[in-house]
């Protein structure tokens, strides 16, 4: 019986161990090449950039106080609007007395309106008519005042007055600030506005 070498019986030459060793050595290189090829493929789609943040707080005026308007309470023809003074500065502020208020039209032109301190004669006096007194407003704190009017039309031949802005001066010698009440200032033809003083209220 003819004898064959183990390598010959398998049809494998003596070079087989060398080739196997070479393949084993090339294995890590081939894996690395595959990774590089994968890295060279299309890059993942980047996330969209975050939208720029929008500040909901107006810049603090140089005076250190900011005037804003609340919602208009309209019941039985009587309109009541809260005016808010916020100390947005870094120093204490003293609010005292009644704010000075003017009604402006859509072009910011002053209207001929009588403005009185106290609820009467627009409405019956109430808790807002307490005598004014100085109120210390520390940074971050606020006080409120109130504006009253009626949309009564007493003479159909007189055009009803419609204001769009209120020009509010917090105190004597201070710069005025504009607020735009939601819905405007529908004064009918009464031609009158009432203002209550600054006070610390809930």
PyMOL commands that set and color helices and strands:
alter all, ss='L'
color gray80, all
select helices_A, chain A and resi 6-9+16-39+127-129
alter helices_A, ss='H'
color red, helices_A
select strands_A, chain A and resi 65-75+78-87+93-95+100-104+114-117+135-137+142-150+161-163+165-169+176-179+185-188+192-199
alter strands_A, ss='S'
color yellow, strands_A
deselect
rebuild
show_as cartoon
